[in-house]
Amino acid sequence: MAVGGLGQLDQQYDGSKLRVGILHARWNSSIIDALVAGAKKRMLELGVKEENIIIETVPGSFELPYGSKLFVEKYKKLGKPLDAVIPIGVLIKGSTMHFEYICDSVTHQLMKLNFELDLPVIFGVLTCLTDEQAEARAGLIEGKMHNHGEDWGAAAVEMATKF
Ligand SMILES: O=Nc1c(NC[C@H](O)[C@H](O)[C@H](O)CO)[nH]c(=O)[nH]c1=O
């Protein structure tokens, strides 16, 4: 069986000197809250100080790419630069093509943002066909999958310290 998530860590990384931003959308908030908690929990386990985990929000996933750019620029201007940013959103398919267009554009733009900002921008967007798929990936269904937020927290620390 493929080992997903935390099983892919190749070593423990030290997050004690990092400042990481979490920017989360406000749609599907109960799932978002679990994902944010998972990312925060894992980063604390890897030594990131609580005061260095900065959390801000945007209306929805469509706002994550530009919101992430503004977020990073805001903290650079404050003299408290972020070492990584984790945009978190939950997109659940409805009855129209709205879902597909947002998923596609947000995914591509977040990927580009890594290079544009020269900073790790972790892909923390669930693109699910059902509520249950999203709940399972936030660790909200006992015995089904794990909280993907933890993977994203680990990825942020690794990408901000490894190279
Ligand atoms: O429609 N579904 C969703 C959604 N729509 C709002 C969109 O992201 C944006 O905020 C507005 O269009 C305004 O720009 N945003 C989500 O995060 N998840 C969804 O499932």
The ligand as a MOL file (V3000), in Angstrom:
LIG
                    3D

  0  0  0     0  0            999 V3000
M  V30 BEGIN CTAB
M  V30 COUNTS 20 20 0 0 0
M  V30 BEGIN ATOM
M  V30 1 O -17.8800 27.8610 -5.0840 0
M  V30 2 N -17.2930 27.1320 -4.3410 0
M  V30 3 C -16.1730 27.4200 -3.5680 0
M  V30 4 C -15.5590 28.6940 -3.5200 0
M  V30 5 N -16.0830 29.7400 -4.2060 0
M  V30 6 C -15.7200 31.1090 -3.9520 0
M  V30 7 C -14.5010 31.5590 -4.7410 0
M  V30 8 O -13.3330 30.9220 -4.2490 0
M  V30 9 C -14.3060 33.0830 -4.5990 0
M  V30 10 O -14.1190 33.4140 -3.2330 0
M  V30 11 C -15.4780 33.8730 -5.1330 0
M  V30 12 O -15.7880 33.4440 -6.4560 0
M  V30 13 C -15.2300 35.3770 -5.1530 0
M  V30 14 O -14.0950 35.6630 -5.9260 0
M  V30 15 N -14.4520 28.8840 -2.7850 0
M  V30 16 C -13.9140 27.8500 -2.0660 0
M  V30 17 O -12.8890 28.0220 -1.3990 0
M  V30 18 N -14.4830 26.6130 -2.1010 0
M  V30 19 C -15.5940 26.3520 -2.8220 0
M  V30 20 O -16.0610 25.1850 -2.8330 0
M  V30 END ATOM
M  V30 BEGIN BOND
M  V30 1 2 1 2
M  V30 2 1 2 3
M  V30 3 2 3 4
M  V30 4 1 3 19
M  V30 5 1 4 5
M  V30 6 1 4 15
M  V30 7 1 5 6
M  V30 8 1 6 7
M  V30 9 1 7 8
M  V30 10 1 7 9
M  V30 11 1 9 10
M  V30 12 1 9 11
M  V30 13 1 11 12
M  V30 14 1 11 13
M  V30 15 1 13 14
M  V30 16 1 15 16
M  V30 17 2 16 17
M  V30 18 1 16 18
M  V30 19 1 18 19
M  V30 20 2 19 20
M  V30 END BOND
M  V30 END CTAB
M  END
